Amino acid sequence: MKLNGTDWDDAILHALGATMVSEIRDENDAITGYEVEPDIDVSSYQERALSMAKADRIDILNGACAAAILGGFQSSALGSSYSYPSAIKDQINLMGSVTDSLLPDLPNGWTTPFWCADKDGIWAFRSHDGVQIQQAGADGKAHVIDCQKKLAQLTDAVNASASLDAVAAIIWA
């Protein structure tokens, strides 16, 4: 039996109960595979390897999704595009500000300061009225939903993959 040397190493062979007998080399003396004993059926290992690769890739995608969600979002709530932070504390603060804007009997001219950056990257607490902070909150929620939809699509693609190469090709970009 010949196994591709790029896919297998001694640890994997040992786990399969096999031992490398000799290396198989090409005309340039590069290792292209191994002769192993006993002759083993690797199909069940390949299925396990694919299953493990899928689980690992989904974990990576989950982490990338979380990073994207926490990495901030854009909102035009103030009339032009501003960057808003979206770390957990920021999301809680935004929810509190949106909730506050919905309370009855707010004074005329009510505003709340919220941290955001202008197009030049200058961060400041900028006043938002009720409509503006609610729009920023809605834009933040839309950002989270977009990230979750992307994660679901990529996860479906991973689960539908039939090879290790196909799984490896699925990335968060």
Buried (B, 14 or more C-beta within 10 A) or exposed (E): BEBEBEEBEEEBBEEBEBEBEEEBEEEEEEEBBBBBEEEBEBEEBEEEBBEEBBEEBBEBBBEBBEEBBBEBBBBEBBEEBBBBBBEEEBBEBBEEBBEEBEEEEBEEEBBBEBBBBBEEEEEEEBEBBBEBBBBBBEBBBEBBEEBEEBBEEBBEBBEEBEEBEBBEEBEBE
